[in-house]
Amino acid sequence: MTGRHDIAATLPWLREGTALLSTVVEALTDDQLAQPSVLPGWTRAHVIGHVARNAEALGRLAAWARTGVPTPMYADREQRAAEIEAAAARPPGVLRDELATTAAALDAAVTGLDEDAWHAQVRSALGRTIPATEIPWLRVREVWLHAVDLAAGADIGDLPADLVGALLDDVTGTLNTRPGCPPLRLVPVDSDQILRLGPAATATTDVTAPASLLLAWVTGRAEAATVGAPAALTLPRWL
């Protein structure tokens, strides 16, 4: 399984996902940007604005790794929310330009990191201390999943199989730290990967479905019925 610190895999995924997201956004009309995304309470413009601001935030982590000067992604959750709302209200042309320019700036920032900088310790928005090698992975999650969230042609099934596997591993690892995570085994029908959720000593329920649908479910982007799970079975919030 490809790890989230393997930049030989995550940097290409970052660029492929950025290209997919750009293609989806460019195909949308200005009026369509104001229409709802699949994320509750967010229009497509909110999603695009969030991805642009995320690029800037991860660029701050890259600067931290390069210089050694602590530079948090965001001052606080309120700053993050305010930046997204402000971005969503910008004219469509400005929003499109910001998506492109911030993505290019982040790509340049991570490409410019040397071996020492890649192994520097920084802090994620959730407060985790991580090596800088995880920065591309944090962006991979954003560009691929939010391309799907725009509900404009990209589908969860468009993700490369090895990326789906890496995301499943990452997401289930996080869910296992959440209180009340139910005892489950996720059994993708199209891979050898089997993932366990919840207390290991407890009897588990098997949920069997294509890996991409399991990913949609565990990230809150599909209902339990999509993967054949009992309707009453609820998962903790991933992020």
Summary of the structure (lengths in Angstrom):
residues: 239
radius of gyration: 18.0
end to end distance: 22.1
largest distance: 54.2
contacts: 740
relative contact order: 0.14
helix: 56%
strand: 9%
